[in-house]
């Protein structure tokens, strides 16, 4: 019996820009709050559920179809980060669970900082744009933990400004990936790493 080899070509769209934009826009909006521009409100929580959360999870699932383990794990993880953060904020308000202690919140943020630092190592083989995103995100998590631990308003404001930069870098990476693909040339440099 003769064997036939079938090759399937993946023509599906790149989910990376969706994931990066969902992360970036939600991060900017939350950190405008952290920097003191407005109070925590339903806009931030809705972005956390529907764009930062759900859209990143969808992007991560689509990355798995692209055989991109890094993108899949990152987008799904940070999508559920946003959903868990909204849960941490809303569950006490809805009298479902007691809110976390300062120590518990610090532990939560430090774990995400460690997770992100490990992912930063992966970006060293991908692009300079993602190095900026993951590097500033790791710093953001540790600053958030420090701000909660010390309850220092100046640290919280600095954290918000750093978070705005982090989110903006993700927006840049997402739009750059999209526009470079649309135009078929480098419109926005991302600094790919030659492997």
C-alpha positions in Angstrom: 0.0 0.0 0.0 1.4 3.4 -1.0 1.6 6.1 1.6 0.6 9.7 0.8 1.9 12.7 2.7 -0.5 15.5 3.2 0.7 19.0 4.0 -1.7 21.5 5.5 -0.8 25.1 5.1 -1.9 27.5 7.9 -3.5 30.6 6.3 -5.1 31.8 9.5 -4.5 35.3 10.8 -1.8 36.2 13.2 -3.4 36.5 16.7 -0.4 38.3 18.2 -1.6 41.9 17.5 -5.0 41.1 19.2 -3.3 39.7 22.3 -0.8 42.6 22.6 -3.4 45.3 22.0 -5.8 43.7 24.5 -3.0 43.5 27.1 -1.6 47.0 26.3 -4.8 49.0 26.2 -6.1 47.4 29.5 -2.8 48.0 31.2 -2.7 51.6 30.2 -6.2 52.2 31.5 -5.5 50.5 34.8 -2.3 52.4 35.3 -3.9 55.7 34.6 -5.9 54.8 37.7 -2.7 53.8 39.6 -1.1 57.1 38.6 -4.0 58.9 40.2 -5.9 60.2 37.2 -9.2 58.6 38.2 -10.8 56.1 40.7 -11.2 52.4 40.1 -14.4 52.1 38.1 -16.5 49.8 35.9 -14.6 50.9 32.7 -11.4 49.3 34.1 -13.2 46.2 35.3 -15.1 45.8 32.0 -11.8 46.1 30.1 -10.3 43.5 32.4 -13.1 41.0 31.7 -13.8 41.6 28.1 -10.6 42.8 26.4 -7.6 42.3 28.7 -9.1 39.0 29.8 -11.3 37.3 27.2 -9.6 38.7 24.0 -6.2 37.6 25.3 -7.5 34.1 26.0 -8.9 33.9 22.5 -5.6 35.1 21.1 -3.8 32.5 23.1 -6.0 29.7 21.9 -5.4 30.9 18.3 -1.6 31.0 19.0 -1.8 27.2 19.8 -3.1 26.6 16.3 0.0 28.5 15.1 2.2 26.1 17.1 3.4 29.1 19.2 3.8 27.7 22.7 5.2 31.0 24.0 2.3 33.1 22.6 -0.3 30.6 23.7 1.0 30.4 27.3 1.6 34.1 27.7 -1.8 35.3 26.3 -3.9 32.7 28.1 -2.0 33.3 31.3 -2.3 37.1 31.2 -5.9 36.8 30.1 -6.6 34.9 33.2 -4.5 37.3 35.2 -7.0 40.1 34.2 -10.0 37.9 35.1 -8.5 37.0 38.4 -7.7 40.6 39.2 -11.3 41.6 38.5 -12.4 38.7 40.7 -10.1 39.9 43.5 -11.7 43.4 43.3 -15.3 42.4 42.7 -15.8 39.3 45.0 -15.4 41.2 48.2 -17.7 43.9 47.0 -20.3 41.3 46.1 -19.9 39.6 49.6 -18.8 36.4 47.9 -15.3 36.2 49.6 -13.3 38.3 51.9 -10.8 40.6 50.2 -7.1 39.6 50.3 -4.8 40.8 53.0 -1.9 43.1 52.1 0.4 40.1 52.4 -1.7 37.9 50.1 -1.9 40.7 47.5 1.9 41.2 47.7 2.4 37.4 47.2 0.0 37.4 44.2 1.9 40.3 42.5 5.3 38.8 43.3 4.3 35.5 41.7 3.2 37.3 38.6 6.5 39.2 38.6 8.5 36.0 38.8 6.4 34.5 36.1 7.0 37.5 33.9 10.7 37.6 34.6 10.9 34.0 33.4 9.0 34.8 30.2 11.4 37.8 29.7 14.1 35.2 29.2 12.1 33.8 26.3 11.8 37.2 24.6 15.6 37.2 24.2 15.1 34.9 21.3 12.1 36.8 19.8 12.3 40.6 19.5 13.5 43.8 21.2 9.9 45.0 21.3 8.8 42.1 23.4 11.8 42.4 25.6 10.6 46.0 26.4 7.1 44.7 27.0 8.0 41.8 29.3 10.9 43.7 31.0 8.7 46.6 32.0 5.9 44.3 33.0 8.2 42.4 35.4 9.2 45.7 36.9 5.6 46.7 37.1 4.5 43.7 39.1 7.4 44.1 41.6 6.6 47.9 41.9 2.9 47.0 42.5 3.9 44.6 45.2 6.2 47.2 46.8 3.5 49.8 46.6 1.0 47.5 48.4 3.6 46.5 51.0 4.7 50.0 51.9 1.3 51.7 51.1 3.5 54.6 49.9 1.5 56.9 47.5 4.6 58.1 45.7 5.6 54.6 44.8 2.1 53.9 43.6 2.1 57.0 41.4 5.6 56.0 40.0 4.2 52.5 39.4 1.3 53.9 37.5 3.6 55.9 35.2 5.8 52.9 34.6 2.7 50.8 33.9 1.4 53.3 31.3 4.8 53.0 29.6 4.6 49.1 29.7 1.1 49.2 28.2 2.1 51.6 25.6 5.0 49.4 24.6 2.6 46.5 24.1 0.3 48.7 22.0 3.4 49.6 19.9 4.4 46.0 19.5 0.8 45.0 18.5 0.3 47.8 16.0 3.8 47.3 14.7 3.2 43.6 14.1 -0.1 44.4 12.4 1.1 47.2 10.2 4.4 45.5 9.2 2.2 42.5 8.0 -0.3 44.7 6.2 2.4 46.7 4.3 4.7 43.8 3.8 7.7 45.8 5.0 9.0 47.4 8.2 6.7 50.3 9.0 7.3 50.2 12.8 10.7 48.5 13.8 10.3 45.7 16.3 13.9 44.6 16.5 13.6 40.9 15.6 16.3 38.7 16.9 18.2 36.8 14.2 18.3 33.1 15.2 
